Amino acid sequence: MIFSFFYWLGRILIWLERNYIDATKSFHISLTEKWLIHF
């Protein structure tokens, strides 16, 4: 069940990224880099 939760969360994030990354591209990239470095 937890796996399913993360699976759908990932799909939602990918969907949001595809729809909104053009408008907030630089912000999203910097945010993603900070997240990757943090973990």
A tleap script that builds the chain and sets N, CA, C and O, in Angstrom:
source leaprc.protein.ff14SB
mol = sequence {
  NMET ILE PHE SER PHE PHE TYR TRP LEU GLY
  ARG ILE LEU ILE TRP LEU GLU ARG ASN TYR
  ILE ASP ALA THR LYS SER PHE HIE ILE SER
  LEU THR GLU LYS TRP LEU ILE HIE CPHE
}
set mol.1.N position { 0.838 -1.200 0.000 }
set mol.1.CA position { 0.000 0.000 0.000 }
set mol.1.C position { 0.875 1.253 0.000 }
set mol.1.O position { 0.576 2.224 -0.694 }
set mol.2.N position { 1.950 1.228 0.775 }
set mol.2.CA position { 2.876 2.361 0.784 }
set mol.2.C position { 3.529 2.501 -0.583 }
set mol.2.O position { 3.717 3.615 -1.072 }
set mol.3.N position { 3.876 1.370 -1.203 }
set mol.3.CA position { 4.462 1.413 -2.542 }
set mol.3.C position { 3.496 2.063 -3.522 }
set mol.3.O position { 3.902 2.869 -4.359 }
set mol.4.N position { 2.229 1.715 -3.419 }
set mol.4.CA position { 1.220 2.287 -4.309 }
set mol.4.C position { 1.111 3.793 -4.099 }
set mol.4.O position { 0.962 4.554 -5.055 }
set mol.5.N position { 1.188 4.217 -2.829 }
set mol.5.CA position { 1.116 5.649 -2.523 }
set mol.5.C position { 2.250 6.403 -3.197 }
set mol.5.O position { 2.023 7.430 -3.837 }
set mol.6.N position { 3.479 5.894 -3.057 }
set mol.6.CA position { 4.620 6.575 -3.664 }
set mol.6.C position { 4.557 6.504 -5.187 }
set mol.6.O position { 4.980 7.432 -5.876 }
set mol.7.N position { 4.026 5.394 -5.709 }
set mol.7.CA position { 3.881 5.256 -7.159 }
set mol.7.C position { 2.971 6.344 -7.713 }
set mol.7.O position { 3.316 7.010 -8.689 }
set mol.8.N position { 1.809 6.526 -7.090 }
set mol.8.CA position { 0.869 7.539 -7.571 }
set mol.8.C position { 1.381 8.936 -7.307 }
set mol.8.O position { 1.158 9.838 -8.115 }
set mol.9.N position { 2.074 9.140 -6.170 }
set mol.9.CA position { 2.669 10.442 -5.892 }
set mol.9.C position { 3.670 10.803 -6.979 }
set mol.9.O position { 3.706 11.942 -7.445 }
set mol.10.N position { 4.479 9.838 -7.378 }
set mol.10.CA position { 5.447 10.070 -8.443 }
set mol.10.C position { 4.771 10.405 -9.758 }
set mol.10.O position { 5.218 11.293 -10.484 }
set mol.11.N position { 3.689 9.692 -10.069 }
set mol.11.CA position { 2.976 9.962 -11.320 }
set mol.11.C position { 2.372 11.364 -11.313 }
set mol.11.O position { 2.395 12.053 -12.333 }
set mol.12.N position { 1.834 11.789 -10.175 }
set mol.12.CA position { 1.258 13.133 -10.069 }
set mol.12.C position { 2.340 14.186 -10.242 }
set mol.12.O position { 2.135 15.186 -10.930 }
set mol.13.N position { 3.502 13.960 -9.615 }
set mol.13.CA position { 4.597 14.921 -9.739 }
set mol.13.C position { 5.068 15.020 -11.182 }
set mol.13.O position { 5.359 16.114 -11.664 }
set mol.14.N position { 5.146 13.882 -11.879 }
set mol.14.CA position { 5.554 13.894 -13.283 }
set mol.14.C position { 4.521 14.645 -14.121 }
set mol.14.O position { 4.881 15.414 -15.012 }
set mol.15.N position { 3.242 14.421 -13.837 }
set mol.15.CA position { 2.186 15.117 -14.572 }
set mol.15.C position { 2.278 16.619 -14.353 }
set mol.15.O position { 2.187 17.396 -15.304 }
set mol.16.N position { 2.460 17.031 -13.094 }
set mol.16.CA position { 2.588 18.459 -12.797 }
set mol.16.C position { 3.810 19.035 -13.484 }
set mol.16.O position { 3.773 20.147 -14.010 }
set mol.17.N position { 4.902 18.269 -13.477 }
set mol.17.CA position { 6.133 18.743 -14.099 }
set mol.17.C position { 5.928 18.956 -15.596 }
set mol.17.O position { 6.379 19.960 -16.148 }
set mol.18.N position { 5.250 18.018 -16.255 }
set mol.18.CA position { 5.019 18.142 -17.694 }
set mol.18.C position { 4.136 19.343 -18.017 }
set mol.18.O position { 4.284 19.957 -19.073 }
set mol.19.N position { 3.218 19.679 -17.111 }
set mol.19.CA position { 2.265 20.749 -17.397 }
set mol.19.C position { 2.773 22.133 -17.029 }
set mol.19.O position { 2.371 23.126 -17.635 }
set mol.20.N position { 3.655 22.203 -16.036 }
set mol.20.CA position { 4.018 23.517 -15.506 }
set mol.20.C position { 5.500 23.837 -15.577 }
set mol.20.O position { 5.900 24.947 -15.226 }
set mol.21.N position { 6.333 22.894 -16.022 }
set mol.21.CA position { 7.781 23.138 -16.010 }
set mol.21.C position { 8.157 24.271 -16.955 }
set mol.21.O position { 9.125 24.986 -16.695 }
set mol.22.N position { 7.417 24.452 -18.044 }
set mol.22.CA position { 7.744 25.523 -18.991 }
set mol.22.C position { 7.588 26.900 -18.342 }
set mol.22.O position { 8.356 27.818 -18.630 }
set mol.23.N position { 6.595 27.035 -17.470 }
set mol.23.CA position { 6.337 28.331 -16.849 }
set mol.23.C position { 7.320 28.626 -15.718 }
set mol.23.O position { 7.638 29.785 -15.451 }
set mol.24.N position { 7.797 27.576 -15.056 }
set mol.24.CA position { 8.661 27.776 -13.884 }
set mol.24.C position { 9.913 26.924 -14.006 }
set mol.24.O position { 10.338 26.279 -13.049 }
set mol.25.N position { 10.496 26.933 -15.199 }
set mol.25.CA position { 11.572 25.998 -15.492 }
set mol.25.C position { 12.784 26.220 -14.595 }
set mol.25.O position { 13.252 25.280 -13.952 }
set mol.26.N position { 13.295 27.436 -14.541 }
set mol.26.CA position { 14.505 27.688 -13.762 }
set mol.26.C position { 14.253 27.417 -12.278 }
set mol.26.O position { 15.104 26.845 -11.596 }
set mol.27.N position { 13.082 27.828 -11.779 }
set mol.27.CA position { 12.755 27.596 -10.373 }
set mol.27.C position { 12.690 26.106 -10.075 }
set mol.27.O position { 13.224 25.644 -9.067 }
set mol.28.N position { 12.032 25.354 -10.959 }
set mol.28.CA position { 11.861 23.930 -10.735 }
set mol.28.C position { 13.210 23.213 -10.753 }
set mol.28.O position { 13.461 22.329 -9.934 }
set mol.29.N position { 14.068 23.596 -11.685 }
set mol.29.CA position { 15.374 22.949 -11.782 }
set mol.29.C position { 16.184 23.211 -10.516 }
set mol.29.O position { 16.792 22.289 -9.973 }
set mol.30.N position { 16.199 24.461 -10.036 }
set mol.30.CA position { 16.961 24.769 -8.829 }
set mol.30.C position { 16.378 24.014 -7.636 }
set mol.30.O position { 17.118 23.515 -6.789 }
set mol.31.N position { 15.045 23.934 -7.574 }
set mol.31.CA position { 14.403 23.224 -6.476 }
set mol.31.C position { 14.745 21.737 -6.519 }
set mol.31.O position { 15.009 21.126 -5.484 }
set mol.32.N position { 14.739 21.159 -7.721 }
set mol.32.CA position { 15.065 19.745 -7.869 }
set mol.32.C position { 16.511 19.483 -7.472 }
set mol.32.O position { 16.802 18.494 -6.800 }
set mol.33.N position { 17.420 20.365 -7.885 }
set mol.33.CA position { 18.826 20.186 -7.534 }
set mol.33.C position { 19.017 20.244 -6.029 }
set mol.33.O position { 19.769 19.444 -5.473 }
set mol.34.N position { 18.346 21.181 -5.358 }
set mol.34.CA position { 18.446 21.276 -3.901 }
set mol.34.C position { 17.915 20.003 -3.254 }
set mol.34.O position { 18.501 19.506 -2.292 }
set mol.35.N position { 16.806 19.468 -3.777 }
set mol.35.CA position { 16.216 18.258 -3.221 }
set mol.35.C position { 17.162 17.076 -3.387 }
set mol.35.O position { 17.349 16.288 -2.460 }
set mol.36.N position { 17.761 16.956 -4.577 }
set mol.36.CA position { 18.674 15.843 -4.832 }
set mol.36.C position { 19.911 15.945 -3.952 }
set mol.36.O position { 20.391 14.939 -3.429 }
set mol.37.N position { 20.427 17.161 -3.789 }
set mol.37.CA position { 21.608 17.338 -2.943 }
set mol.37.C position { 21.255 17.030 -1.489 }
set mol.37.O position { 22.051 16.428 -0.769 }
set mol.38.N position { 20.068 17.440 -1.059 }
set mol.38.CA position { 19.653 17.228 0.331 }
set mol.38.C position { 19.575 15.738 0.649 }
set mol.38.O position { 19.968 15.314 1.735 }
set mol.39.N position { 19.071 14.946 -0.291 }
set mol.39.CA position { 18.967 13.507 -0.074 }
set mol.39.C position { 20.122 12.800 -0.761 }
set mol.39.O position { 20.221 11.575 -0.699 }
savepdb mol mol.pdb
quit
